[in-house]
Amino acid sequence: MVRIGAGYATLVALGAAVVFALPGWSGAAWAVIGLLTVAAMGYGGYRHRPRRRLPWLLVAGAVLAMATGDALYGFAVRGRSLAAPLAADLCYLAMFPLVIAGLVMLTRASVVLRDRGRLLDLLVMVCGGALIAWVVLIGPIVAQPGLDAVDRSAAAVFAMGGLLLVVTAGRLVTTAPRNPAVLLLAAGALAGFVADVVYTNDLAGSGWRPGNPAELGYLLFYGCWGLAALQPSMQELTEPVPAPSRADHGRPPVALALALLVPPGLLLVEALAGPVRDGLVIAIAGMLMLVLVATRLGDMVERHRRATGRELALRQACAELVGAADAAAVGAAVRRAVGDLMPPAAEYRVVFAASHTGGLPTAGMSVWGPALPAAYPAPPTALARRTRVLPARALHPALRDQLGHFAATLVCPLVLDGRSGGDRRLGALFVAAQERLLAALQDSIEVLAAQATLALERIALTDEVNRRDGDRYVRTIVQNTADAVLIADEDGRIRYASPSLATLLGVAAPAFATLRDIVHPDEQDQPGCTLDRSRAASDPGGVRDDWTLRGRGGDRVPVEVICRDLRQDRMVRGFVLTLRNPAARREQEQEAIRRALGESSAGQNRRSALNRFS
């Protein structure tokens, strides 16, 4: 890419040499330079593939219109005519709306002019700067007697259009000061504006001559804009970025107040210096600025009203989250809150993927797919907590189907602080809507996601406490029972084992053991089959099965198993397995039979006879 940029700059330099050395061939030279610049923009768009190509196509169309006008003007000069033909002026006039529209679309897609308030601020600044430039610089030049009405109008439009181009490009520089493409665009716009001012001045004086040194400004305009399209950073101007802070910090009101002081200040200066020359222009500009400022203030009031409504919606959502008892209730509260935050009749989709266990659910993992590693770096750090707007193509197809046809999605990770080990990611909140709405509601939705994270953590901690209380209760009850009782998690890991497992059955359960660890190696499939039957069973009494455990010496210990699925019980949250030795059960049954026979009439007669004849 560096070689292509160097080759392009070399060709433009050769065209500049032709313009200054051979003025008669300036028309062909300007045409070649313009076509080279358009080709550079087209190649840059093809090579770097910006997210939105229309802004760059408009800018390329503006460059083509300007090159056409320069070529027509060059051929007219070659025909010994120093006046620009009407076709060339029309091409110049067509350039300004195209280039301004292209730059505005660039700024709307990145960090500038994201809402109408920023657009109004820019227009007020443009009006103030244009009024100063007209009174101080352009007005005296246009008022010279060497120009007719058509030339004066054209010169004024060119100068004001160049000033608007400079202001728009300068606005880009303030938001992306380290972007090479933005710096080249601003440098080219400034060079073109200076050349327009010199052109207007010379046209009012002795006339514009080919090979004028001011043509270097137009050459810089072409060269800088072509190189800007060849820079890899050109694609950053159309990529989504995190929404800036909505706080004004007092800057827009101060800037608006200073801008409003421009018309009366210029009117005062002209009145003190002599007769007022530009009273009509100052009056029109002043009224326009007043309308823009009034609109801006009205928008600020409306935005404050919406912020108050969002604050109320967040308060209600926080109250619901405090009373939520499970992850489903948290998800329902979050969905209602997002609906309250959205404007009326706005289209949106919400996907709330969360787990009460402190990790991502299996369904959520399958939905996120391969986009998860790129969007959420591990381990969970401050970067993993960052809310961002992702294009739809970066998400898993299954998630895109749930989020609908929207091109952008706001992703809010539900990540806890690293106060303990393990994965602290509880899921994520996905909100799909128009990118403008996502940018406006990003801060509020991020606060909502943080409150949902705290609610999920509270629910997980409450469940853990209840589970431990349940384990302690079970341990107290089965301390002296003849049956062994186990509590196993979803994956078969033993969470609790009663002491009778070792004392009566002679089976040791090490720490963090699973059911497969206590089963004999020849019978490893028994636990999985029993758990599957328990999941599918509808009998609250559980399912019965026969297992073969591994004793201390590797002996086979047959047991009868009763498995009950109590995963939905908040006190247990797992499978409860009762293990019983068949031999001990038979002895207990025989003892019960003997006791029953001894208490019967036949038993009493038998004991009486034995006592009498013994």
LOVO-930807 format. One record per residue (C-alpha): residue in three letters; y, x, z; chain. Coordinates in steps of 0.2 Angstrom, whole numbers, plus 5000, padded with zeros to 4 digits. Each point is the difference from the previous one (the first is absolute). Last residue first. Layout:
# residues N
<ala, <Y, X, Z>, A>
...
//
This chain:
# residues 614
<ser, <4616, 4813, 5399>, A>
<phe, <4993, 4983, 5000>, A>
<arg, <5015, 4991, 5006>, A>
<asn, <5014, 5011, 4993>, A>
<leu, <4992, 4999, 4983>, A>
<ala, <4998, 4981, 5001>, A>
<ser, <5018, 4998, 5005>, A>
<arg, <5007, 5011, 4986>, A>
<arg, <4990, 4990, 4987>, A>
<asn, <5006, 4984, 5007>, A>
<gln, <5018, 5006, 4998>, A>
<gly, <4998, 5006, 4983>, A>
<ala, <4992, 4983, 4994>, A>
<ser, <5015, 4991, 5008>, A>
<ser, <5013, 5010, 4990>, A>
<glu, <5011, 5014, 5008>, A>
<gly, <4988, 5014, 4996>, A>
<leu, <4998, 4994, 4982>, A>
<ala, <5019, 5001, 4997>, A>
<arg, <5001, 5017, 5008>, A>
<arg, <4985, 5006, 4990>, A>
<ile, <5008, 4993, 4984>, A>
<ala, <5017, 5009, 5004>, A>
<glu, <4991, 5016, 5003>, A>
<gln, <4992, 4998, 4983>, A>
<glu, <5016, 4997, 4992>, A>
<gln, <5008, 5014, 5008>, A>
<glu, <4986, 5012, 4995>, A>
<arg, <5001, 4993, 4982>, A>
<arg, <5019, 5004, 5000>, A>
<ala, <4997, 5017, 5007>, A>
<ala, <4988, 5004, 4986>, A>
<pro, <5012, 4993, 4987>, A>
<asn, <5014, 5011, 5005>, A>
<arg, <5016, 4991, 4998>, A>
<leu, <5016, 5005, 4990>, A>
<thr, <5015, 4988, 5000>, A>
<leu, <5013, 5004, 4986>, A>
<val, <5018, 4994, 5000>, A>
<phe, <5009, 5003, 4984>, A>
<gly, <5019, 5003, 5000>, A>
<arg, <5017, 4995, 5004>, A>
<val, <4995, 4996, 5019>, A>
<met, <5014, 4991, 5009>, A>
<arg, <5009, 4994, 4984>, A>
<asp, <4985, 4992, 4994>, A>
<gln, <5000, 5001, 4981>, A>
<arg, <4988, 5014, 5000>, A>
<leu, <4988, 4991, 5011>, A>
<asp, <4984, 5001, 4988>, A>
<arg, <4985, 4998, 5011>, A>
<cys, <4985, 5011, 4999>, A>
<ile, <4984, 4997, 5011>, A>
<val, <4988, 5015, 4999>, A>
<glu, <4982, 5002, 5005>, A>
<val, <4995, 5018, 5004>, A>
<pro, <4987, 5012, 4995>, A>
<val, <5002, 5018, 5007>, A>
<arg, <4993, 5013, 4989>, A>
<asp, <4999, 5017, 5008>, A>
<gly, <5012, 5014, 4995>, A>
<gly, <5000, 5008, 5018>, A>
<arg, <5015, 4990, 5005>, A>
<gly, <4996, 4984, 4992>, A>
<arg, <5004, 4995, 4982>, A>
<leu, <5001, 4982, 4997>, A>
<thr, <4989, 4988, 4990>, A>
<trp, <5008, 4984, 4996>, A>
<asp, <4994, 4982, 5000>, A>
<asp, <5012, 4986, 4995>, A>
<arg, <5009, 4984, 5006>, A>
<val, <5016, 4992, 4994>, A>
<gly, <5014, 4994, 5009>, A>
<gly, <5002, 4985, 5012>, A>
<pro, <5015, 4994, 4991>, A>
<asp, <4989, 4996, 4986>, A>
<ser, <5010, 5001, 4983>, A>
<ala, <4992, 5016, 4994>, A>
<ala, <5007, 5010, 4986>, A>
<arg, <5008, 5013, 5010>, A>
<ser, <4985, 5001, 5012>, A>
<arg, <4989, 5002, 4985>, A>
<asp, <5010, 5015, 4994>, A>
<leu, <5000, 5007, 5018>, A>
<thr, <4981, 4999, 5001>, A>
<cys, <4998, 5008, 4983>, A>
<gly, <5011, 5015, 5004>, A>
<pro, <4992, 5003, 5017>, A>
<gln, <4982, 5000, 4993>, A>
<asp, <5003, 5012, 4985>, A>
<gln, <4998, 5016, 5010>, A>
<glu, <4982, 4996, 5005>, A>
<asp, <4991, 5016, 4997>, A>
<pro, <5013, 5010, 5009>, A>
<his, <4998, 4989, 5016>, A>
<val, <5016, 4991, 5004>, A>
<ile, <5012, 5007, 5012>, A>
<asp, <5011, 5009, 4987>, A>
<arg, <4999, 4986, 4988>, A>
<leu, <5009, 4989, 5012>, A>
<thr, <5015, 5012, 5000>, A>
<ala, <5004, 5013, 5013>, A>
<phe, <5018, 5005, 5005>, A>
<ala, <4994, 5007, 5016>, A>
<pro, <4981, 5002, 5002>, A>
<ala, <4989, 4985, 5002>, A>
<ala, <4984, 5005, 5009>, A>
<val, <4984, 4989, 5000>, A>
<gly, <4988, 4999, 5014>, A>
<leu, <4998, 4981, 4999>, A>
<leu, <5003, 4996, 5018>, A>
<thr, <5012, 5013, 5007>, A>
<ala, <5008, 5005, 4984>, A>
<leu, <5004, 4984, 4992>, A>
<ser, <5001, 4992, 5017>, A>
<pro, <5017, 5009, 5002>, A>
<ser, <5008, 4988, 4988>, A>
<ala, <5007, 5007, 4984>, A>
<tyr, <5018, 4998, 4993>, A>
<arg, <5009, 5004, 4984>, A>
<ile, <4985, 5004, 4990>, A>
<arg, <5005, 5003, 4982>, A>
<gly, <4992, 4988, 4988>, A>
<asp, <5014, 5000, 4987>, A>
<glu, <5007, 4983, 5006>, A>
<asp, <5000, 5006, 5018>, A>
<ala, <4985, 4999, 5012>, A>
<ile, <4998, 4993, 5018>, A>
<leu, <4983, 5004, 5007>, A>
<val, <4991, 4991, 5015>, A>
<ala, <4983, 5006, 5007>, A>
<asp, <4990, 4987, 5009>, A>
<ala, <4994, 5002, 5018>, A>
<thr, <5017, 4996, 5007>, A>
<asn, <5008, 5010, 5014>, A>
<gln, <5017, 5005, 4991>, A>
<val, <4999, 4986, 4988>, A>
<ile, <5014, 4990, 5008>, A>
<thr, <5012, 5014, 5005>, A>
<arg, <4998, 5009, 4983>, A>
<val, <5004, 4983, 4991>, A>
<tyr, <5016, 4998, 5010>, A>
<arg, <5005, 5018, 4997>, A>
<asp, <4996, 4998, 4981>, A>
<gly, <5011, 4984, 5000>, A>
<asp, <5014, 5009, 5009>, A>
<arg, <4999, 5014, 4987>, A>
<arg, <5000, 4987, 4986>, A>
<asn, <5015, 4991, 5007>, A>
<val, <5009, 5017, 5002>, A>
<glu, <4996, 5005, 4982>, A>
<asp, <5005, 4982, 4993>, A>
<thr, <5017, 5002, 5009>, A>
<leu, <5003, 5017, 4993>, A>
<ala, <4995, 4994, 4982>, A>
<ile, <5012, 4985, 5002>, A>
<arg, <5014, 5011, 5006>, A>
<glu, <4998, 5012, 4986>, A>
<leu, <5000, 4986, 4988>, A>
<ala, <5016, 4993, 5007>, A>
<leu, <5008, 5017, 4999>, A>
<thr, <4995, 5002, 4982>, A>
<ala, <5007, 4982, 4997>, A>
<gln, <5017, 5006, 5008>, A>
<ala, <5000, 5015, 4988>, A>
<ala, <4996, 4989, 4985>, A>
<leu, <5015, 4989, 5004>, A>
<val, <5012, 5014, 5002>, A>
<glu, <4994, 5006, 4983>, A>
<ile, <5002, 4983, 4993>, A>
<ser, <5018, 4999, 5006>, A>
<asp, <5005, 5018, 4993>, A>
<gln, <4992, 4996, 4983>, A>
<leu, <5008, 4983, 4998>, A>
<ala, <5014, 5005, 4988>, A>
<ala, <4990, 5012, 4990>, A>
<leu, <4985, 4988, 4999>, A>
<leu, <5011, 4987, 4994>, A>
<arg, <5007, 5011, 4986>, A>
<glu, <4982, 5006, 4995>, A>
<gln, <4995, 4982, 4997>, A>
<ala, <4985, 4995, 5011>, A>
<ala, <4984, 5008, 5007>, A>
<val, <4998, 5002, 5019>, A>
<phe, <4986, 5011, 5006>, A>
<leu, <4997, 5003, 5019>, A>
<ala, <4989, 5014, 5005>, A>
<gly, <4985, 5004, 5011>, A>
<leu, <4997, 5005, 5018>, A>
<arg, <5002, 5019, 4997>, A>
<arg, <4998, 5010, 5016>, A>
<asp, <4985, 5009, 4995>, A>
<gly, <4993, 5009, 5014>, A>
<gly, <5008, 5009, 5015>, A>
<ser, <5013, 4993, 5011>, A>
<arg, <5019, 4999, 5001>, A>
<gly, <5001, 5003, 4981>, A>
<asp, <5013, 4986, 4998>, A>
<leu, <4993, 4984, 4992>, A>
<val, <4999, 4997, 4981>, A>
<leu, <5001, 4983, 4991>, A>
<pro, <5006, 5006, 4983>, A>
<cys, <5013, 4990, 4992>, A>
<val, <4998, 4999, 4981>, A>
<leu, <5013, 4991, 4989>, A>
<thr, <4993, 4995, 4983>, A>
<ala, <5008, 5002, 4983>, A>
<ala, <4996, 4992, 4983>, A>
<phe, <4996, 4983, 5006>, A>
<his, <4986, 4991, 4991>, A>
<gly, <4989, 4995, 5014>, A>
<leu, <4998, 5008, 5017>, A>
<gln, <4981, 4995, 5002>, A>
<asp, <4996, 5006, 4983>, A>
<arg, <5009, 5016, 5003>, A>
<leu, <4990, 5003, 5015>, A>
<ala, <4984, 4999, 4990>, A>
<pro, <5007, 5011, 4987>, A>
<his, <5004, 5014, 5013>, A>
<leu, <5018, 5004, 5001>, A>
<ala, <5010, 5014, 4991>, A>
<arg, <5002, 4989, 4985>, A>
<ala, <5010, 4987, 5010>, A>
<pro, <5014, 5012, 5003>, A>
<leu, <5002, 5006, 5018>, A>
<val, <5015, 4996, 5012>, A>
<arg, <4999, 5010, 5016>, A>
<thr, <4999, 4999, 5019>, A>
<arg, <4997, 5016, 5009>, A>
<arg, <4986, 5000, 5013>, A>
<ala, <4989, 5012, 4991>, A>
<leu, <5015, 5012, 4999>, A>
<ala, <5003, 4999, 5018>, A>
<thr, <4982, 5006, 5003>, A>
<pro, <4983, 4992, 4998>, A>
<pro, <4988, 5014, 4996>, A>
<ala, <4998, 4997, 4985>, A>
<pro, <5012, 4996, 4986>, A>
<tyr, <5002, 4981, 4996>, A>
<ala, <5006, 4996, 4982>, A>
<ala, <4990, 5013, 4990>, A>
<pro, <4984, 4998, 5011>, A>
<leu, <5001, 4981, 5000>, A>
<ala, <5002, 4997, 4981>, A>
<pro, <4982, 5004, 4997>, A>
<gly, <4994, 4983, 5007>, A>
<trp, <5012, 4990, 5010>, A>
<val, <4990, 4984, 4998>, A>
<ser, <4983, 5009, 5005>, A>
<met, <5008, 5007, 5015>, A>
<gly, <5008, 4983, 5005>, A>
<ala, <4983, 4992, 4999>, A>
<thr, <4992, 5013, 5011>, A>
<pro, <5013, 4998, 5013>, A>
<leu, <5013, 5013, 5004>, A>
<gly, <4999, 5008, 5018>, A>
<gly, <5006, 4995, 5017>, A>
<thr, <4987, 4987, 5003>, A>
<his, <5012, 4985, 4998>, A>
<ser, <5000, 5003, 4981>, A>
<ala, <5014, 4997, 4987>, A>
<ala, <5003, 4997, 4982>, A>
<phe, <5015, 4987, 4998>, A>
<val, <5002, 4996, 4982>, A>
<val, <5017, 4991, 4996>, A>
<arg, <5006, 4993, 4983>, A>
<tyr, <5017, 4995, 4995>, A>
<glu, <5010, 4988, 4989>, A>
<ala, <5017, 4995, 5007>, A>
<ala, <5005, 4981, 5001>, A>
<pro, <5010, 5003, 5016>, A>
<pro, <5003, 5018, 5004>, A>
<met, <4986, 5010, 5008>, A>
<leu, <5002, 5004, 5019>, A>
<asp, <4992, 4983, 5005>, A>
<gly, <4985, 5003, 4989>, A>
<val, <4998, 5018, 5007>, A>
<ala, <5000, 4992, 5017>, A>
<arg, <4987, 4987, 4996>, A>
<arg, <4988, 5014, 4992>, A>
<val, <5002, 5011, 5016>, A>
<ala, <4996, 4986, 5012>, A>
<ala, <4984, 4996, 4990>, A>
<gly, <4995, 5018, 4999>, A>
<val, <5003, 5002, 5019>, A>
<ala, <4990, 4984, 5003>, A>
<ala, <4985, 5007, 4990>, A>
<ala, <5001, 5016, 5009>, A>
<asp, <4997, 4992, 5017>, A>
<ala, <5009, 4992, 5015>, A>
<ala, <5017, 4998, 4993>, A>
<gly, <5013, 4996, 5014>, A>
<val, <5011, 5015, 4998>, A>
<leu, <4999, 4999, 4981>, A>
<glu, <5007, 4982, 5001>, A>
<ala, <5015, 5006, 5010>, A>
<cys, <5002, 5015, 4988>, A>
<ala, <5000, 4988, 4985>, A>
<gln, <5013, 4989, 5008>, A>
<arg, <5011, 5015, 5003>, A>
<leu, <4997, 5006, 4983>, A>
<ala, <5006, 4984, 4992>, A>
<leu, <5015, 5000, 5011>, A>
<glu, <5005, 5017, 4994>, A>
<arg, <4997, 4995, 4982>, A>
<gly, <5012, 4986, 5002>, A>
<thr, <5013, 5011, 5007>, A>
<ala, <4997, 5012, 4986>, A>
<arg, <5002, 4986, 4988>, A>
<arg, <5017, 4995, 5008>, A>
<his, <5006, 5018, 4999>, A>
<arg, <4995, 5001, 4982>, A>
<glu, <5010, 4985, 4997>, A>
<val, <5015, 5007, 5008>, A>
<met, <4998, 5017, 4991>, A>
<asp, <4999, 4990, 4984>, A>
<gly, <5016, 4991, 5003>, A>
<leu, <5008, 5017, 5004>, A>
<arg, <4994, 5006, 4983>, A>
<thr, <5006, 4985, 4991>, A>
<ala, <5018, 5002, 5008>, A>
<val, <5000, 5018, 4995>, A>
<leu, <4995, 4996, 4982>, A>
<val, <5013, 4986, 4999>, A>
<leu, <5014, 5012, 5007>, A>
<met, <4995, 5014, 4988>, A>
<leu, <5002, 4988, 4985>, A>
<met, <5017, 4995, 5007>, A>
<gly, <5006, 5018, 5002>, A>
<ala, <4994, 5005, 4983>, A>
<ile, <5009, 4986, 4992>, A>
<ala, <5016, 5003, 5010>, A>
<ile, <4999, 5019, 4997>, A>
<val, <4998, 4998, 4981>, A>
<leu, <5015, 4988, 4999>, A>
<gly, <5011, 5011, 5011>, A>
<asp, <4996, 5016, 4989>, A>
<arg, <5018, 5006, 4996>, A>
<val, <5009, 4996, 5016>, A>
<pro, <5018, 5007, 4998>, A>
<gly, <5004, 5015, 5010>, A>
<ala, <4991, 5013, 5012>, A>
<leu, <5001, 4989, 5015>, A>
<ala, <4993, 4984, 4991>, A>
<glu, <4986, 5011, 4992>, A>
<val, <4994, 5007, 5017>, A>
<leu, <5001, 4982, 5008>, A>
<leu, <4990, 4993, 4986>, A>
<leu, <4987, 5014, 5001>, A>
<gly, <4998, 4997, 5019>, A>
<pro, <5000, 4981, 4998>, A>
<pro, <4985, 5002, 4987>, A>
<val, <4991, 5014, 5010>, A>
<leu, <5000, 4992, 5017>, A>
<leu, <4986, 4989, 4996>, A>
<ala, <4989, 5015, 4997>, A>
<leu, <5004, 5007, 5017>, A>
<ala, <4995, 4984, 5008>, A>
<leu, <4984, 4999, 4990>, A>
<ala, <4995, 5018, 5005>, A>
<val, <5003, 4996, 5018>, A>
<pro, <4990, 4984, 4999>, A>
<pro, <4986, 5009, 4991>, A>
<arg, <4999, 5015, 5012>, A>
<gly, <4999, 4991, 5017>, A>
<his, <4982, 5005, 5004>, A>
<asp, <4995, 4988, 4986>, A>
<ala, <4982, 4997, 5008>, A>
<arg, <4987, 4995, 4987>, A>
<ser, <4991, 5016, 5002>, A>
<pro, <4993, 5006, 4983>, A>
<ala, <4984, 4992, 4993>, A>
<pro, <4986, 5012, 4997>, A>
<val, <4999, 5005, 4981>, A>
<pro, <4993, 4992, 4985>, A>
<glu, <5000, 5011, 4984>, A>
<thr, <5012, 4998, 4986>, A>
<leu, <5012, 5015, 5003>, A>
<glu, <4985, 5010, 5005>, A>
<gln, <4994, 5001, 4982>, A>
<met, <5014, 5011, 4995>, A>
<ser, <4995, 5013, 5013>, A>
<pro, <4988, 5007, 4986>, A>
<gln, <5015, 5006, 4991>, A>
<leu, <5000, 4997, 4981>, A>
<ala, <5011, 4984, 5001>, A>
<ala, <5013, 5010, 5010>, A>
<leu, <5000, 5014, 4986>, A>
<gly, <5005, 4987, 4987>, A>
<trp, <5013, 4994, 5011>, A>
<cys, <5007, 5017, 5003>, A>
<gly, <5000, 5005, 4982>, A>
<tyr, <5008, 4984, 4993>, A>
<phe, <5014, 5000, 5013>, A>
<leu, <5002, 5019, 4999>, A>
<leu, <5003, 4998, 4981>, A>
<tyr, <5013, 4986, 5004>, A>
<gly, <5009, 5011, 5012>, A>
<leu, <5000, 5015, 4987>, A>
<glu, <5009, 4988, 4988>, A>
<ala, <5015, 5004, 5011>, A>
<pro, <5002, 5016, 4992>, A>
<asn, <5006, 4991, 4984>, A>
<gly, <4988, 5005, 4985>, A>
<pro, <5006, 4985, 4990>, A>
<arg, <5018, 4995, 5004>, A>
<trp, <5007, 4986, 5010>, A>
<gly, <5018, 4995, 4997>, A>
<ser, <5017, 5009, 5004>, A>
<gly, <5003, 4989, 5015>, A>
<ala, <4992, 4983, 5004>, A>
<leu, <4984, 5005, 4993>, A>
<asp, <5001, 5017, 5009>, A>
<asn, <5002, 4990, 5017>, A>
<thr, <4986, 4988, 4996>, A>
<tyr, <4988, 5014, 4995>, A>
<val, <5004, 5010, 5016>, A>
<val, <4996, 4984, 5010>, A>
<asp, <4984, 4997, 4991>, A>
<ala, <4995, 5018, 5002>, A>
<val, <5002, 4999, 5018>, A>
<phe, <4990, 4985, 5001>, A>
<gly, <4986, 5007, 4990>, A>
<ala, <4999, 5016, 5011>, A>
<leu, <4999, 4989, 5016>, A>
<ala, <4986, 4989, 4992>, A>
<gly, <4990, 5016, 4995>, A>
<ala, <5002, 5007, 5018>, A>
<ala, <4995, 4984, 5008>, A>
<leu, <4984, 4998, 4989>, A>
<leu, <4995, 5019, 5003>, A>
<leu, <5002, 4997, 5019>, A>
<val, <4989, 4984, 4999>, A>
<ala, <4987, 5009, 4991>, A>
<pro, <5000, 5015, 5012>, A>
<asn, <4997, 4989, 5015>, A>
<arg, <5008, 5008, 5016>, A>
<pro, <5015, 4989, 5002>, A>
<ala, <4989, 4984, 4999>, A>
<thr, <5011, 4986, 5008>, A>
<thr, <5017, 5008, 4998>, A>
<val, <4996, 5006, 4982>, A>
<leu, <4995, 4983, 4994>, A>
<arg, <5017, 4993, 5005>, A>
<gly, <5008, 5014, 4990>, A>
<ala, <4990, 4994, 4985>, A>
<thr, <5008, 4983, 5002>, A>
<val, <5017, 5007, 5004>, A>
<val, <4999, 5011, 4984>, A>
<leu, <4995, 4986, 4989>, A>
<leu, <5014, 4989, 5006>, A>
<leu, <5012, 5014, 4996>, A>
<gly, <4993, 5002, 4983>, A>
<gly, <5002, 4982, 4997>, A>
<met, <5018, 5000, 5006>, A>
<ala, <5004, 5015, 4988>, A>
<phe, <4991, 4992, 4985>, A>
<val, <5008, 4983, 5003>, A>
<ala, <5017, 5007, 5002>, A>
<ala, <4998, 5011, 4984>, A>
<ala, <4994, 4985, 4990>, A>
<ser, <5014, 4989, 5006>, A>
<arg, <5013, 5013, 4996>, A>
<asp, <4993, 5004, 4983>, A>
<val, <5000, 4981, 4995>, A>
<ala, <5018, 4998, 5007>, A>
<asp, <5007, 5015, 4991>, A>
<leu, <5001, 5017, 5007>, A>
<gly, <5013, 5013, 4999>, A>
<pro, <5013, 4991, 5011>, A>
<gln, <4991, 5006, 5016>, A>
<ala, <4995, 4986, 5012>, A>
<val, <4982, 5004, 4998>, A>
<ile, <5003, 5017, 5008>, A>
<pro, <5011, 4994, 5014>, A>
<gly, <4987, 4986, 5005>, A>
<ile, <4985, 5012, 4999>, A>
<leu, <5004, 5012, 5014>, A>
<val, <5010, 4994, 5015>, A>
<val, <5001, 4981, 4998>, A>
<trp, <4983, 4999, 4991>, A>
<ala, <4990, 5012, 5011>, A>
<ile, <5007, 4992, 5016>, A>
<leu, <4995, 4982, 4993>, A>
<ala, <4983, 5007, 4994>, A>
<gly, <4996, 5008, 5017>, A>
<gly, <5005, 4983, 5010>, A>
<cys, <4990, 4989, 4988>, A>
<val, <4985, 5012, 5000>, A>
<met, <5000, 5000, 5019>, A>
<val, <5000, 4981, 5001>, A>
<leu, <4986, 5000, 4987>, A>
<leu, <4990, 5012, 5010>, A>
<asp, <5002, 4990, 5016>, A>
<leu, <4996, 4984, 4990>, A>
<leu, <4983, 5008, 4994>, A>
<arg, <4996, 5006, 5017>, A>
<gly, <5002, 4982, 5007>, A>
<arg, <4990, 4993, 4986>, A>
<asp, <4984, 5009, 5005>, A>
<arg, <4991, 5015, 4995>, A>
<leu, <5015, 5007, 4992>, A>
<val, <4994, 5018, 5003>, A>
<val, <4983, 5006, 5006>, A>
<ser, <4988, 4999, 4986>, A>
<ala, <4997, 4986, 4988>, A>
<arg, <5017, 4993, 5002>, A>
<thr, <5007, 5017, 4997>, A>
<leu, <4991, 5002, 4984>, A>
<met, <5004, 4983, 4994>, A>
<val, <5019, 5004, 5003>, A>
<leu, <4998, 5016, 4990>, A>
<gly, <4993, 4991, 4985>, A>
<ala, <5012, 4986, 5001>, A>
<ile, <5015, 5012, 5001>, A>
<val, <4992, 5010, 4985>, A>
<leu, <4998, 4984, 4989>, A>
<pro, <5017, 4993, 5005>, A>
<phe, <5009, 5016, 4996>, A>
<met, <4991, 5005, 4983>, A>
<ala, <5005, 4984, 4991>, A>
<leu, <5019, 5004, 5001>, A>
<tyr, <4996, 5017, 4992>, A>
<cys, <4990, 4992, 4986>, A>
<leu, <5014, 4988, 4997>, A>
<asp, <5012, 5014, 4999>, A>
<ala, <4990, 5009, 4987>, A>
<ala, <4998, 4984, 4990>, A>
<leu, <5019, 4998, 5000>, A>
<pro, <5003, 5017, 4993>, A>
<ala, <5008, 5014, 5011>, A>
<ala, <5016, 5006, 4992>, A>
<leu, <5002, 5018, 4994>, A>
<ser, <4994, 4996, 4983>, A>
<arg, <4998, 5015, 4988>, A>
<gly, <4982, 4994, 4994>, A>
<arg, <4992, 5013, 5012>, A>
<val, <5010, 4992, 5014>, A>
<ala, <4991, 4983, 4995>, A>
<phe, <4983, 5009, 5000>, A>
<gly, <5003, 5006, 5018>, A>
<tyr, <5006, 4983, 5006>, A>
<leu, <4984, 4992, 4993>, A>
<ala, <4989, 5013, 5008>, A>
<asp, <5009, 4999, 5017>, A>
<gly, <4998, 4981, 4999>, A>
<thr, <4982, 5001, 4996>, A>
<ala, <4998, 5013, 5014>, A>
<met, <5008, 4988, 5012>, A>
<ala, <4989, 4986, 4995>, A>
<leu, <4984, 5011, 5002>, A>
<val, <5006, 5006, 5017>, A>
<ala, <5002, 4982, 5005>, A>
<gly, <4983, 4995, 4994>, A>
<ala, <4992, 5015, 5009>, A>
<val, <5009, 4993, 5016>, A>
<leu, <4992, 4983, 4997>, A>
<leu, <4983, 5007, 4997>, A>
<trp, <5002, 5010, 5016>, A>
<pro, <5003, 4984, 5010>, A>
<leu, <4986, 4991, 4991>, A>
<arg, <4987, 5013, 5004>, A>
<arg, <4996, 4994, 5018>, A>
<arg, <4987, 5009, 5010>, A>
<pro, <5004, 5016, 4991>, A>
<arg, <4987, 5008, 4989>, A>
<his, <5004, 5018, 5001>, A>
<arg, <4994, 5006, 4983>, A>
<tyr, <5004, 4984, 4990>, A>
<gly, <5017, 4997, 5009>, A>
<gly, <5004, 5019, 4997>, A>
<tyr, <4995, 4999, 4982>, A>
<gly, <5011, 4985, 4997>, A>
<met, <5015, 5008, 5009>, A>
<ala, <4998, 5016, 4990>, A>
<ala, <4999, 4990, 4984>, A>
<val, <5016, 4991, 5004>, A>
<thr, <5008, 5017, 5003>, A>
<leu, <4994, 5008, 4984>, A>
<leu, <5006, 4984, 4991>, A>
<gly, <5017, 5002, 5007>, A>
<ile, <5001, 5019, 4996>, A>
<val, <4994, 4997, 4982>, A>
<ala, <5013, 4986, 4998>, A>
<trp, <5014, 5011, 5007>, A>
<ala, <4995, 5014, 4989>, A>
<ala, <5000, 4989, 4984>, A>
<gly, <5018, 4993, 5004>, A>
<ser, <5006, 5018, 5006>, A>
<trp, <4996, 5007, 4982>, A>
<gly, <5018, 5002, 4995>, A>
<pro, <5004, 5007, 5017>, A>
<leu, <4990, 5015, 4997>, A>
<ala, <5002, 5013, 5014>, A>
<phe, <5003, 4988, 5014>, A>
<val, <4988, 4986, 4996>, A>
<val, <4987, 5012, 4992>, A>
<ala, <5000, 5011, 5016>, A>
<ala, <4998, 4984, 5010>, A>
<gly, <4984, 4996, 4990>, A>
<leu, <4993, 5017, 5004>, A>
<ala, <5003, 4997, 5018>, A>
<val, <4992, 4983, 4999>, A>
<leu, <4985, 5009, 4992>, A>
<thr, <4999, 5013, 5014>, A>
<ala, <5001, 4987, 5014>, A>
<tyr, <4985, 4990, 4992>, A>
<gly, <4990, 5016, 4999>, A>
<ala, <5004, 5004, 5018>, A>
<gly, <4995, 4983, 5005>, A>
<ile, <4984, 5001, 4990>, A>
<arg, <4996, 5017, 5007>, A>
<val, <5003, 4994, 5018>, A>
<met, <4988, 4985, 4997>, A>
//
